[in-house]
Each structure stands twice: as C-alpha cells, then as structure tokens.
C-alpha cells in the first residue's frame, strides 16, 4: 500500500505441511507475486519476499517453495531450482478430479529457512498446488 492507500503489490502465502521424499516439512508456498506496473523496478517484490522469509524464520518454517515462470528474481534472492517429481490434488471448476503427478521442469524453486535438508524424490503437496 502506498501513501494514497492504493494496493501496489500482492503476494499469496500458503502455510502447510508437505512430504519431501518421506520427510514431513513445514512450508510457506508463495504464489501470485505481482507489483503494479508503475511501481516495478523499486524492489517491492523483493521486500515482500524478504518479509515472508523473516516471518518464516520466526514461525519455524523449513522451506519457502514457489513455482516460477521467470526465475531471475528468485535466484537473486537465494532460491534454488529443484526438479523433484511432484504430486498434488487436481481441482478444476470446483471439483476434485484426483491426483496429478509430474515434474515441473525449470519451475519448482525452494529456499531453505531451517537446517532441514532438502531431499531428492517425490514432493507430495498434501493438497492442491499453489
């Protein structure tokens, strides 16, 4: 929000447990990161992500996880690409359709918040994708 009370940026956070190759992990899933066009290039997205990272440290979160179509910003903030096969609940038009299982090539990114180790192997979202 700017001094005129206009919304200038948005970031959705999903707090949940996930199963990382047999190990339960506590995550903040990030999605819908956007900044109004007239406010871009002012590091607003970076500031929002940093605030979530700080909150994650205070809440004993193990990892931040997101799916990126353009990874440049996230790589500059310490996120890493990973290519774990993923499983999630497939929902469309207000109906559960079953489980989807596939890789998310070059899109799945993680940032460690705790000392917990990231495992290769199936990443089960234990619910819908964010």
HELIX and SHEET records of a PDB file:
HELIX    1   1 UNK A   37  UNK A   39  5                                   3    
HELIX    2   2 UNK A   44  UNK A   58  1                                  15    
HELIX    3   3 UNK A   72  UNK A   76  1                                   5    
SHEET    1   A 8 UNK A  80  UNK A  81  0                                        
SHEET    2   A 8 UNK A 108  UNK A 112 -1                                        
SHEET    3   A 8 UNK A  63  UNK A  67 -1                                        
SHEET    4   A 8 UNK A  23  UNK A  35  1                                        
SHEET    5   A 8 UNK A   9  UNK A  20 -1                                        
SHEET    6   A 8 UNK A 123  UNK A 128 -1                                        
SHEET    7   A 8 UNK A  86  UNK A  92  1                                        
SHEET    8   A 8 UNK A  95  UNK A 102 -1                                        
END                                                                             
